[in-house]
Amino acid sequence: MYALEGNFSVLPKELSRKEVADMLGIKTRQLQVYLNLVRLFLPEFEDFTHPGTGELNRFATLTEWHIEALMKVRRRVKKVGFLQTRIELARGEKL
């Protein structure tokens, strides 16, 4: 039996925007709207803001780790609407 030594990290699986949109039950265009929202308020999406323009970074990659937060946003938008969700995120409220 071999002993493993050292630090190992597990990298999350990268997902296409189409794959994530399908998981959320939305179109890719709607996913862009959600990404534009969450990049402003959730730290795990800060890479989605382009450093030069301040707009949505189309080169940022989604991973499995982003799914849960996007699902929470999706559920909240369905429940109270996009504008109210944006207000709650801006206030720092948990979804």
N, C-alpha and C positions, 0 to 999 in steps of 0.2 A: 504494500500500500504506500502510496506517495503522499507526503505532507505538502500542502500548499503554503507558501510563505509570501508575504508582501501584501500590499493594499490592492484590492480589486474593486473596480467600480462597474456598475451595471449601467450601460447606456440605454436610454429609452429608445424605443422604435420610432423612427421618423415616419410621419404620415403625410400624405398629400392633402391638399385642401379639399379635394373631392371626397377622399375617404372620410375625413372628419365631418364634412357636410352630410354625407350619407349616414354616419353614426348619429348625428343630431336630428336627422329627418328634415333637413333644410337644403336649399340650393346653395351653390358656392357663392353666389352673389350676396345672399343673406349672411353667410359666414363672414364675409368681408365686413359687413356692417357690425357684426358682433365683435370681430377682432379690432375694428376701429374704436369700439366702445371700451373693451376691456384693457386695451393697451394704455389707455389714459389713467386707469384707476387700479389695476392689479399688477403688483410687482413682478409676478411670474411671466407677464407679457410685455415687459419693458423692451425686449429685443424686437418687438414688432413696430417700434417707432424708429423710422429712418433717422440716423444721426444728422444727416445733412439737411433734410427737408422738414423733418418733424411730422411727416405724414406716415401712413401705413407702409411698412417695409415689406415689399412683395417678395423679398428674398429670405425673410425669416422663416424657419421651418417649424412646423407643428410636430409635437411628439405625443406619446401616450399620456404624458404628465399634464398636458393641457386639457385633456378631455373632460375631466371632472368639473373644472371651473367653468368651462363652456357649457356643460350640461346644466349647471346651476343657473347660469345666466339665461339659458334658453327656457328653463322652467319658470324662472321669475318673469321673463318677458311675456310668456304665455299667460301668466296669472294676472299681472298688473299692468302690462304694457311696456313699451320700449322707453318712453320718456320717464315714467316713474322708476324704472330700473336704473336708468342713468342718474337720476337724482339720488337714489339710495346708494349707488356706488360712489358718487361724488361726496356724499356725506361720510363715507367710510363704513357704511352698514354692511353687516354680513348677509349674504344671500342664503 
